[in-house]
Amino acid sequence: MSEAGGMGRRSPASSATLGVIEREVLSTRPVAIRYRITPLGKTLRRPVDVLLAWAAEQMPAIERARDAYDAREEADI
């Protein structure tokens, strides 16, 4: 389990088990799946907006960190 309580890299189908989205399999050809955000999922809007604003503000530092990481990885090859 990840440090975030097992929340890392979940698919939409597994997010449905958390009550964040509703997943409906449609009996069409080909089979289709419809996803809807639940009322619980909608409560994530504010924290996600805050995270997006932080990422936009910190993008220069994020890119520097990414470039430094890539340079270290290339040096190890």
Protein Blocks (a to p, Z undefined) as FASTA:
>chain_A
ZZklopgopafklmmmnopaccdddddddddddddddfklmmmmmmmmmmmmmmmmmmmm
mmmmmmmmmmmmmmmZZ
